[in-house]
Amino acid sequence: ITITLDNIARGGIRDHIGGGFHRYATDTRWRIPHFEKMLYDNALLVSVMAEAYQLTGIEKYARGIRETLAFIEREMTSPEWGFYSALDADSEGEEGRFYTWDLTEIEAALGENTPLFCEIYGVTAAGNWENKNIFWVKEPLEKTALQRGMEINDMLRLLESDRQKLLSEREKRVRPQLDDKILLGWNALMNTAYSKAYAALGN
């Protein structure tokens, strides 16, 4: 389970900019997602990451929990504290348009930080999906930090700053449509996920 969860967490099925996970992958390496985001997928993955963190103490699972729940609170939570059902895959009539990037867009947002970001997230001028880039982590971050002679915490802070810049740019795009149904069963899953996240993280 740890190997599979690691593949999911590093793959394109994860939204590395805004947090959370897309509905499923269309390839065996978890890199190319169907871009819809479902409440139940994210609830179940938070629960699994919480259990993985309790079993292993590996910090990347804790980061995954925090980033996913930050996405849920920002984009999937109603003013009455119910959880919405889903975000569409499409925007402006094109699947994945909201989530994919050209290299030139990244260069404009990140400037001199672009080379490191592109190395980590597999970004190329040609793209890796329909001439665009889906972000995925090529190597474990700890390995990349070691190869570059960086402290892992310094790299994480730099990447967090870069992701926030790209998230701000992404928020200017036309958003996918929100399915604002509040379903009891899916809300129960997310409440369970929050409980497991608290048990794991104490927050």
C-alpha positions as CSV (number, residue, x, y, z in Angstrom):
1,I,0.0,0.0,0.0
2,T,2.9,2.4,0.7
3,I,4.3,2.0,-2.8
4,T,0.9,2.6,-4.5
5,L,0.1,5.5,-2.3
6,D,3.5,7.0,-3.0
7,N,2.8,6.7,-6.8
8,I,-0.5,8.4,-6.4
9,A,0.9,11.2,-4.2
10,R,3.7,11.9,-6.7
11,G,1.6,11.5,-9.8
12,G,-0.5,13.8,-11.9
13,I,-3.6,12.5,-10.3
14,R,-2.7,14.9,-7.4
15,D,-3.3,18.6,-7.9
16,H,0.2,19.7,-6.8
17,I,-0.8,23.4,-7.0
18,G,-4.2,23.6,-5.4
19,G,-4.3,20.4,-3.3
20,G,-6.6,17.4,-3.5
21,F,-6.8,14.6,-6.0
22,H,-8.5,14.2,-9.3
23,R,-11.1,11.4,-9.9
24,Y,-8.8,8.7,-11.4
25,A,-5.7,8.2,-13.6
26,T,-5.9,7.0,-17.2
27,D,-2.5,5.5,-17.3
28,T,-0.6,2.9,-15.2
29,R,1.9,5.4,-13.8
30,W,-0.8,7.7,-12.3
31,R,0.4,10.7,-14.3
32,I,-2.5,11.5,-16.6
33,P,-5.8,12.1,-14.7
34,H,-9.4,12.5,-15.5
35,F,-9.5,16.0,-14.1
36,E,-12.8,15.9,-12.3
37,K,-12.5,16.2,-8.5
38,M,-14.9,14.2,-6.3
39,L,-15.5,14.6,-2.6
40,Y,-15.5,10.9,-1.9
41,D,-12.1,10.2,-3.5
42,N,-10.5,13.0,-1.5
43,A,-12.2,11.8,1.7
44,L,-11.0,8.2,1.2
45,L,-7.4,9.3,0.3
46,V,-7.2,11.5,3.4
47,S,-8.2,8.5,5.5
48,V,-5.6,6.3,3.9
49,M,-2.8,9.0,4.2
50,A,-3.8,9.4,7.9
51,E,-3.3,5.6,8.4
52,A,-0.1,5.6,6.5
53,Y,1.3,8.5,8.5
54,Q,0.4,6.7,11.8
55,L,2.1,3.5,10.6
56,T,5.2,5.1,9.1
57,G,5.7,8.6,10.5
58,I,6.7,9.7,7.0
59,E,6.1,13.4,6.7
60,K,5.0,13.5,3.1
61,Y,1.8,11.8,4.1
62,A,1.1,14.5,6.7
63,R,1.8,17.2,4.0
64,G,-0.7,15.3,1.8
65,I,-3.4,15.4,4.4
66,R,-2.9,19.1,5.1
67,E,-2.9,20.1,1.4
68,T,-5.9,18.0,0.6
69,L,-8.0,19.4,3.5
70,A,-6.9,23.0,2.7
71,F,-8.4,22.4,-0.8
72,I,-11.6,20.9,0.7
73,E,-12.0,24.0,3.0
74,R,-11.2,26.5,0.2
75,E,-13.2,25.0,-2.6
76,M,-15.6,22.2,-1.4
77,T,-17.1,23.6,1.8
78,S,-20.4,25.4,2.0
79,P,-21.1,28.4,4.3
80,E,-23.1,26.0,6.4
81,W,-20.1,23.6,6.7
82,G,-21.5,20.9,4.4
83,F,-19.2,19.5,1.7
84,Y,-20.0,19.9,-2.0
85,S,-19.9,16.9,-4.3
86,A,-17.6,17.6,-7.2
87,L,-15.7,20.0,-9.5
88,D,-16.0,19.3,-13.3
89,A,-13.1,18.2,-15.4
90,D,-13.8,20.8,-18.1
91,S,-13.6,24.6,-18.3
92,E,-14.1,26.7,-21.4
93,G,-15.1,23.5,-23.2
94,E,-11.7,21.7,-22.7
95,E,-10.8,19.0,-20.2
96,G,-8.0,19.9,-17.9
97,R,-7.6,23.5,-19.2
98,F,-7.8,24.9,-15.6
99,Y,-5.1,22.6,-14.3
100,T,-2.4,22.4,-17.1
101,W,0.4,24.7,-18.0
102,D,2.7,26.0,-20.7
103,L,6.3,26.4,-19.8
104,T,6.1,30.1,-20.7
105,E,3.3,30.6,-18.1
106,I,5.5,29.1,-15.4
107,E,8.5,31.2,-16.4
108,A,6.4,34.4,-16.2
109,A,5.2,33.5,-12.7
110,L,8.3,32.0,-11.2
111,G,11.2,33.8,-12.9
112,E,14.6,32.5,-11.7
113,N,13.0,29.7,-9.7
114,T,11.6,28.1,-12.9
115,P,14.5,25.6,-13.6
116,L,14.2,23.9,-10.2
117,F,10.4,23.8,-10.3
118,C,10.4,22.3,-13.8
119,E,13.0,19.7,-12.8
120,I,10.9,18.6,-9.8
121,Y,7.6,18.6,-11.5
122,G,8.5,17.2,-14.9
123,V,7.8,20.3,-16.9
124,T,9.1,20.6,-20.5
125,A,8.6,23.0,-23.4
126,A,6.9,20.3,-25.4
127,G,4.6,19.3,-22.5
128,N,3.6,15.8,-21.4
129,W,-0.1,15.9,-22.3
130,E,-1.6,17.5,-25.4
131,N,1.2,20.1,-25.6
132,K,0.6,21.1,-22.0
133,N,2.2,20.1,-18.7
134,I,0.6,18.1,-16.0
135,F,2.7,18.4,-12.8
136,W,4.1,15.2,-11.3
137,V,7.0,14.7,-9.0
138,K,9.7,12.8,-10.9
139,E,11.9,11.9,-7.9
140,P,11.3,11.9,-4.2
141,L,11.9,15.4,-2.9
142,E,14.4,14.2,-0.4
143,K,16.5,12.7,-3.2
144,T,16.4,15.9,-5.3
145,A,17.3,18.0,-2.3
146,L,20.3,15.8,-1.5
147,Q,21.5,15.9,-5.2
148,R,21.3,19.7,-5.1
149,G,22.9,20.1,-1.7
150,M,19.8,21.6,-0.3
151,E,18.1,21.1,3.1
152,I,14.8,19.4,2.5
153,N,12.9,22.0,4.6
154,D,14.5,24.8,2.5
155,M,13.3,23.1,-0.7
156,L,9.8,22.6,0.7
157,R,9.6,26.3,1.7
158,L,10.7,27.4,-1.8
159,L,8.3,25.0,-3.5
160,E,5.4,26.2,-1.3
161,S,6.2,29.8,-2.4
162,D,6.3,28.8,-6.0
163,R,3.0,26.9,-5.7
164,Q,1.3,29.8,-4.1
165,K,2.4,32.1,-7.0
166,L,1.0,29.6,-9.5
167,L,-2.2,29.1,-7.5
168,S,-2.7,32.9,-7.6
169,E,-2.3,32.8,-11.4
170,R,-4.6,29.9,-11.8
171,E,-7.3,31.7,-9.9
172,K,-7.5,34.2,-12.7
173,R,-8.7,31.4,-15.1
174,V,-12.2,30.3,-15.8
175,R,-13.1,27.8,-13.1
176,P,-14.6,24.4,-13.6
177,Q,-18.2,24.2,-12.7
178,L,-19.0,23.2,-9.1
179,D,-21.6,20.5,-8.3
180,D,-22.9,21.9,-5.1
181,K,-25.1,19.0,-4.0
182,I,-24.5,18.1,-0.4
183,L,-24.8,14.3,-0.1
184,L,-25.1,12.6,3.3
185,G,-23.0,9.5,2.5
186,W,-20.1,11.5,1.0
187,N,-20.3,14.0,3.8
188,A,-20.0,11.1,6.3
189,L,-16.9,9.9,4.5
190,M,-15.3,13.4,4.7
191,N,-16.3,13.7,8.4
192,T,-14.6,10.4,9.0
193,A,-11.5,11.6,7.1
194,Y,-11.3,14.7,9.3
195,S,-11.5,12.5,12.4
196,K,-8.7,10.3,11.1
197,A,-6.7,13.3,10.2
198,Y,-7.0,14.6,13.8
199,A,-6.1,11.2,15.2
200,A,-2.9,11.3,13.0
201,L,-1.9,14.9,13.3
202,G,-3.5,16.1,16.5
203,N,-4.9,19.2,14.8
